[in-house]
Amino acid sequence: MTTITIKINERTKAGKALMAILSETFAKKTDGVEIVETDSKKLIKEKNSYNPEFVKMVLESAKRGEYKEIDPKDIWGSLGLK
């Protein structure tokens, strides 16, 4: 087994390309390669923490139009709480 350390500048064209390749490749389970440590959120694919029933409820209510649009510049006013 070989362990290597790679420093990637995600702001460069080459860095962005390498990060895209790594995230696509290692999002799936691969044998023989393991990412031991990373500080990049692009490579960390977290399990969806939302309850599937909640997601279903939200999507169904959106289809029915049962929602209220909120103005981010006037949240309290949008909710009628001003």
TAJO-V921280 format. One record per residue. SS is DSSP state (h for helix, s for strand, l for the rest). PSI is psi in radians with two decimals (NA if undefined). Layout:
BEGIN
<<SS/PSI> <SS/PSI>>
END
This chain:
BEGIN
<<l/2.45> <l/2.33> <l/2.26> <l/2.72> <l/2.24> <l/2.29> <l/2.15> <l/2.20> <l/1.86> <l/-0.08> <l/-0.26> <l/2.82> <h/-0.80> <h/-0.69> <h/-0.75> <h/-0.73> <h/-0.77> <h/-0.72> <h/-0.67> <h/-0.76> <h/-0.81> <h/-0.77> <h/-0.66> <h/-0.71> <h/-0.79> <h/0.06> <h/-0.52> <l/2.74> <l/2.19> <l/2.49> <l/2.43> <l/-0.24> <l/2.34> <l/2.33> <l/2.01> <l/-0.74> <l/2.43> <l/2.60> <l/0.11> <l/2.19> <l/-0.31> <l/-0.50> <l/-0.26> <l/1.87> <l/1.81> <l/2.60> <l/2.47> <l/2.09> <l/-0.03> <l/2.48> <l/2.22> <h/-0.58> <h/-0.68> <h/-0.76> <h/-0.77> <h/-0.77> <h/-0.77> <h/-0.78> <h/-0.70> <h/-0.71> <h/-0.57> <h/-0.68> <h/-0.65> <h/-0.19> <l/0.32> <l/1.26> <l/2.89> <l/2.23> <l/2.38> <l/2.30> <l/2.01> <l/-0.34> <l/-0.30> <l/1.22> <h/-0.88> <h/-0.70> <h/-0.68> <h/-0.57> <l/-0.03> <l/0.48> <l/0.24> <l/NA>>
END
